[in-house]
Amino acid sequence: MFGKNMPEQPSPPDGLPQYIVEGVPKQADDDLRALQDWIDGLLEYRENLSIDDLDVDENESIESVEGSSNGTVVIKKVSCGKEGCKCQRGELHGPYKYVVRRQGGNVKWEYKGAVTD
């Protein structure tokens, strides 16, 4: 029989603003596909940064940059800034792991800890 096993419209994720919850389902299929493409592009822009996108101090050293599913993974060595420390002579601390993403117009660094072999 027609309609007996019809799938239900998916529920929106928790926390979405009401205007999105109400407005998105009303859009035409072509507009939904365009919206999905735009969201995919926005996520790509936020999550995948190149080394040229990263501002590092002159007393830091980027060891590697790799894309991942939830941001760009950056391995870098840093200076602690303490007078007389070995890092003031160029022997930087680390390497340390960070996940880097764009948020708004800024690049946010999330410290993940020391890199262990």
Secondary structure, DSSP 8 states (H G I E B T S, - for coil): -TTTT--------TT--HHHHHHGGGS-HHHHHHHHHHHHHHHHHHH---GGG----TT-EEEEEEEETTEEEEEEEE----TT-GGGGT--EEEEEEEEEEETTEEEEEEEEE---
